[in-house]
Amino acid sequence: MLEKIVGSAPLFLLVAARCFALIMSLPLFSSKTVSRLPKVALAFYLASFEFPQLSLREGLFAPYMSYLSLDGNFSLEYILLLVGEALIGVIIGFYVNVIFAAFSTAGQFFAFQMGFAASSVYDSMSEVENPLMGEFLNFVAVLVFLENGYFQSLFVHGLDASFKSLNVFSVLEHTDRLATFMMGGLTTLFYNALLISLPIVATLFLVNVTMGILSKAAPQMNLLAEGFPILMLTSFFILSFLMPHLIQFFVASFRHAFQDLQALFAQVGYQIGGGQ
């Protein structure tokens, strides 16, 4: 196997570039807390599985043959092919990140309402300050993603489907569809975030209106000091009640995300041995 990799090093590097870019752009793996060496090892491991199924003489990678130097030297065209393959991996990883960002954004929507606006923690995955409730929902989403085997599905089925459908030229020919796909992902982000946070935001709004009416009716009650504990307790009660439904929603969101990726591969990609 190693001799075959060395003998077809240009093809293997193209495969490894897509695998490494996908790993570097995925949630959990993209964090700086994860060492670079395991990422490179995992990319090499995934590339070694995909590499035997590909050829420069036939299939999707056949158009690359005319851009490779016969003497084995790196050319500008080959460097651009490496960049294009890495871009495909980044696109897939970015869309998975968009799905996770919906859960974090949902926490930001109701964190201010429940009194946690000033409580932020460092998110090691996105490397930004994240509200406490956004980080909590993000951790729940990661656990759901791991528990249901979506990481394995992404590496085993998603990556394999991308190598059977996409190459650099198919991506360049359908940049408009890719732009529409990414914009649709951002729309889905805010839709899912609003859908997750709506029950808590609406309930807290009613609680705030009620406390406002009571503070006008009985100013001596000093509801300002008691308002934050009431909002926090109400929010956690609703969140604990909705958690089974939220987990089902998380699972459905990931399932729809994978279906959208498959639809993108079918629209943008080519089928081996056939047309588009």
C-alpha positions as CSV (number, residue, x, y, z in Angstrom):
1,M,0.0,0.0,0.0
2,L,2.8,2.4,0.9
3,E,4.5,1.7,-2.4
4,K,1.3,2.5,-4.3
5,I,0.9,5.8,-2.4
6,V,4.5,6.8,-3.2
7,G,4.0,5.8,-6.8
8,S,0.9,7.9,-7.1
9,A,1.8,10.7,-4.7
10,P,0.2,13.6,-6.6
11,L,-3.2,11.8,-6.5
12,F,-2.8,10.9,-2.9
13,L,-2.0,14.5,-1.9
14,L,-5.2,15.7,-3.7
15,V,-7.2,13.2,-1.7
16,A,-5.4,14.1,1.6
17,A,-5.9,17.8,1.0
18,R,-9.7,17.4,1.0
19,C,-9.7,15.1,4.0
20,F,-7.4,17.4,6.0
21,A,-9.4,20.5,5.1
22,L,-12.6,18.8,6.2
23,I,-11.1,17.8,9.6
24,M,-9.8,21.3,10.2
25,S,-13.2,22.9,9.5
26,L,-15.3,20.4,11.5
27,P,-16.6,21.2,15.0
28,L,-14.6,19.6,17.8
29,F,-11.7,18.8,15.5
30,S,-11.1,22.4,14.5
31,S,-10.3,23.5,18.0
32,K,-6.7,24.4,18.8
33,T,-7.0,22.3,22.0
34,V,-6.8,19.2,19.7
35,S,-3.2,18.6,18.7
36,R,-2.2,19.0,15.0
37,L,-0.6,15.6,14.8
38,P,-3.8,13.5,15.4
39,K,-5.5,15.6,12.8
40,V,-2.8,14.9,10.2
41,A,-2.8,11.2,11.2
42,L,-6.6,11.0,10.8
43,A,-6.5,12.8,7.4
44,F,-3.8,10.3,6.2
45,Y,-5.9,7.4,7.5
46,L,-9.1,8.6,5.7
47,A,-7.1,9.4,2.5
48,S,-5.6,5.9,2.5
49,F,-9.1,4.5,2.4
50,E,-10.4,6.7,-0.4
51,F,-7.2,6.7,-2.4
52,P,-7.5,3.1,-3.9
53,Q,-11.0,3.9,-5.3
54,L,-9.7,6.8,-7.4
55,S,-7.6,6.9,-10.5
56,L,-6.2,9.6,-12.8
57,R,-7.0,7.5,-15.9
58,E,-10.7,7.3,-15.4
59,G,-13.5,8.7,-13.2
60,L,-13.8,12.1,-11.6
61,F,-10.0,12.7,-11.2
62,A,-9.2,11.9,-14.9
63,P,-9.4,15.6,-15.9
64,Y,-6.6,16.3,-13.5
65,M,-4.2,14.2,-15.5
66,S,-3.6,17.0,-18.0
67,Y,-2.6,19.4,-15.3
68,L,0.0,17.1,-13.7
69,S,3.7,17.4,-14.6
70,L,5.1,14.3,-16.2
71,D,8.5,14.7,-14.5
72,G,6.9,14.8,-11.1
73,N,7.5,18.5,-10.4
74,F,4.9,20.6,-8.7
75,S,3.3,23.1,-11.1
76,L,1.1,26.1,-10.5
77,E,-1.9,24.2,-12.0
78,Y,-1.3,21.4,-9.5
79,I,-1.1,23.8,-6.6
80,L,-4.5,25.3,-7.7
81,L,-5.9,21.8,-7.8
82,L,-4.8,21.2,-4.2
83,V,-6.4,24.5,-3.2
84,G,-9.6,23.5,-4.9
85,E,-9.7,20.1,-3.2
86,A,-9.2,21.7,0.1
87,L,-12.0,24.2,-0.6
88,I,-14.4,21.3,-1.2
89,G,-13.5,19.9,2.3
90,V,-14.0,23.4,3.8
91,I,-17.4,23.7,2.2
92,I,-18.6,20.5,3.8
93,G,-17.2,21.3,7.2
94,F,-18.5,24.8,7.1
95,Y,-22.1,23.6,6.5
96,V,-21.8,21.3,9.5
97,N,-20.5,24.3,11.5
98,V,-23.6,26.2,10.4
99,I,-25.9,23.6,11.9
100,F,-24.0,23.8,15.2
101,A,-24.1,27.5,15.2
102,A,-27.9,27.4,15.2
103,F,-27.9,25.9,18.7
104,S,-25.4,28.4,20.0
105,T,-27.4,31.3,18.5
106,A,-30.6,30.0,20.1
107,G,-28.9,30.2,23.5
108,Q,-27.9,33.8,22.8
109,F,-31.5,34.7,22.0
110,F,-32.8,33.8,25.5
111,A,-29.7,34.3,27.6
112,F,-30.3,38.0,27.8
113,Q,-34.0,37.5,28.7
114,M,-33.1,35.2,31.6
115,G,-30.4,37.4,33.1
116,F,-27.3,35.6,31.7
117,A,-26.3,38.3,29.2
118,A,-23.1,39.1,31.2
119,S,-22.2,35.4,31.7
120,S,-20.0,34.3,28.9
121,V,-17.6,31.4,28.6
122,Y,-14.8,30.7,26.2
123,D,-15.9,28.3,23.4
124,S,-12.9,26.2,22.6
125,M,-14.5,24.9,19.3
126,S,-15.3,28.3,17.8
127,E,-12.7,30.1,19.8
128,V,-15.0,33.0,20.7
129,E,-16.8,34.2,23.9
130,N,-20.2,32.5,23.9
131,P,-23.1,33.1,26.3
132,L,-23.5,30.5,28.9
133,M,-26.8,29.0,27.6
134,G,-25.4,29.0,24.0
135,E,-22.4,27.0,25.2
136,F,-24.8,24.6,27.1
137,L,-26.9,23.9,24.0
138,N,-23.7,23.5,21.9
139,F,-22.4,20.8,24.3
140,V,-25.8,19.0,24.1
141,A,-25.6,19.2,20.3
142,V,-22.1,17.7,20.3
143,L,-23.2,14.8,22.5
144,V,-26.2,14.2,20.3
145,F,-24.0,14.3,17.2
146,L,-21.6,11.8,18.7
147,E,-24.2,9.5,20.2
148,N,-26.1,9.1,17.0
149,G,-23.0,8.3,15.0
150,Y,-23.1,11.3,12.7
151,F,-19.3,11.8,12.8
152,Q,-18.9,8.2,11.5
153,S,-21.5,8.8,8.9
154,L,-19.8,12.0,7.8
155,F,-16.4,10.3,7.4
156,V,-17.6,7.0,6.0
157,H,-20.6,8.0,3.8
158,G,-20.3,11.8,3.4
159,L,-16.7,11.9,2.5
160,D,-17.0,8.9,0.2
161,A,-20.0,10.4,-1.6
162,S,-18.0,13.6,-2.1
163,F,-15.2,11.8,-3.8
164,K,-17.7,10.0,-6.0
165,S,-19.5,13.2,-7.0
166,L,-17.4,16.3,-6.7
167,N,-14.2,17.6,-8.3
168,V,-12.7,21.0,-8.6
169,F,-14.2,21.6,-12.1
170,S,-17.7,20.7,-11.1
171,V,-17.5,23.1,-8.2
172,L,-16.3,25.9,-10.5
173,E,-19.1,25.2,-13.0
174,H,-21.8,25.6,-10.3
175,T,-20.6,28.4,-8.1
176,D,-24.1,29.9,-8.2
177,R,-25.6,26.8,-6.7
178,L,-23.0,26.6,-4.0
179,A,-23.6,30.3,-3.1
180,T,-27.4,29.5,-2.9
181,F,-26.7,26.5,-0.8
182,M,-24.6,28.5,1.7
183,M,-27.1,31.3,1.9
184,G,-29.8,28.7,2.5
185,G,-27.7,27.3,5.3
186,L,-27.5,30.7,7.0
187,T,-31.3,31.0,6.6
188,T,-31.8,27.6,8.2
189,L,-29.4,28.7,11.0
190,F,-31.6,31.6,12.1
191,Y,-34.8,29.6,11.5
192,N,-33.7,26.8,13.8
193,A,-32.3,29.2,16.4
194,L,-35.6,31.1,16.6
195,L,-37.6,27.8,16.7
196,I,-35.5,26.5,19.6
197,S,-35.6,29.7,21.6
198,L,-39.2,30.8,20.9
199,P,-40.9,28.9,23.8
200,I,-38.4,30.2,26.4
201,V,-38.4,33.8,25.0
202,A,-42.2,33.9,24.8
203,T,-42.6,32.6,28.4
204,L,-40.0,35.0,29.8
205,F,-41.7,37.9,28.0
206,L,-45.0,37.0,29.8
207,V,-43.1,36.7,33.1
208,N,-41.6,40.2,32.6
209,V,-45.0,41.7,31.7
210,T,-46.5,40.1,34.8
211,M,-43.8,41.4,37.1
212,G,-44.1,44.8,35.5
213,I,-47.8,44.9,36.3
214,L,-47.3,43.7,39.8
215,S,-44.5,46.3,40.5
216,K,-46.9,49.0,39.4
217,A,-49.7,47.6,41.6
218,A,-47.5,47.1,44.6
219,P,-44.2,49.1,44.4
220,Q,-43.3,48.0,47.9
221,M,-42.8,44.4,46.7
222,N,-39.4,45.3,45.1
223,L,-39.8,42.8,42.3
224,L,-36.5,44.1,40.7
225,A,-34.4,42.2,43.2
226,E,-36.6,39.1,42.9
227,G,-37.0,39.3,39.1
228,F,-33.7,37.6,38.1
229,P,-34.1,34.5,40.3
230,I,-37.7,34.1,39.0
231,L,-36.5,34.4,35.4
232,M,-33.7,31.9,35.9
233,L,-35.8,29.3,37.7
234,T,-38.5,29.7,35.1
235,S,-36.0,29.3,32.2
236,F,-34.4,26.2,33.7
237,F,-37.8,24.6,34.4
238,I,-38.9,25.2,30.8
239,L,-35.5,24.0,29.5
240,S,-35.7,20.8,31.5
241,F,-39.3,20.2,30.3
242,L,-38.3,20.8,26.7
243,M,-35.0,18.9,26.7
244,P,-36.4,15.6,25.2
245,H,-38.1,17.6,22.4
246,L,-34.9,19.6,21.9
247,I,-32.9,16.5,21.5
248,Q,-35.3,15.2,18.9
249,F,-35.1,18.5,17.1
250,F,-31.3,18.3,17.2
251,V,-31.4,14.8,15.6
252,A,-33.8,16.0,12.9
253,S,-31.6,19.0,12.2
254,F,-28.5,16.8,11.6
255,R,-30.5,14.4,9.5
256,H,-31.8,17.2,7.3
257,A,-28.3,18.7,7.1
258,F,-27.0,15.4,5.7
259,Q,-29.9,15.1,3.3
260,D,-29.1,18.7,2.0
261,L,-25.4,17.7,1.5
262,Q,-26.5,14.6,-0.5
263,A,-28.8,16.8,-2.6
264,L,-25.9,19.2,-3.2
265,F,-23.7,16.3,-4.3
266,A,-26.4,15.2,-6.7
267,Q,-26.9,18.7,-8.2
268,V,-23.4,19.9,-8.4
269,G,-21.4,16.7,-8.8
270,Y,-20.8,14.2,-11.6
271,Q,-21.4,10.5,-11.5
272,I,-18.5,8.2,-12.3
273,G,-18.8,6.7,-15.6
274,G,-21.7,9.0,-16.7
275,G,-22.7,12.5,-17.1
276,Q,-23.7,15.1,-14.6
